[in-house]
Amino acid sequence: MPDVTVKLSDGVREVTVEVTGADDALRRAEETAVRLYGIAAANSPADRRAGFAGWSPGSSTERSGEE
């Protein structure tokens, strides 16, 4: 089990770093995640967003009782 997990995301790119067994696990995970995120952002198109245009992850729409 990791000591610390750091996740960075902008909706297009997501970086998850897990560090185990280090005295400075949080600092190392943060530095690594930021470095990897920078590489991912520099090498992928910035105009493509994940998900559905205009939709939000949460919704106030309720299901009918028949569903």
Backbone hydrogen bonds, N-H to C=O, Kabsch-Sander energy under -0.5 kcal/mol:
donor,donor_aa,acceptor,acceptor_aa,energy
3,D,19,V,-1.7
4,V,19,V,-1.7
6,V,17,V,-2.7
8,L,15,V,-2.8
10,D,13,R,-1.7
11,G,13,R,-0.5
15,V,8,L,-2.9
17,V,6,V,-2.9
19,V,4,V,-2.3
25,A,22,A,-1.0
28,R,24,D,-2.4
29,A,25,A,-2.7
30,E,26,L,-2.6
31,E,27,R,-2.5
32,T,28,R,-2.3
33,A,29,A,-2.7
34,V,30,E,-2.5
35,R,31,E,-2.2
36,L,32,T,-2.8
37,Y,33,A,-2.6
38,G,34,V,-2.2
39,I,35,R,-1.8
40,A,36,L,-2.6
41,A,37,Y,-2.9
42,A,38,G,-1.9
43,N,39,I,-1.1
44,S,41,A,-0.7
49,R,47,D,-0.7
50,A,11,G,-0.9
55,W,52,F,-2.0
67,E,64,S,-1.4
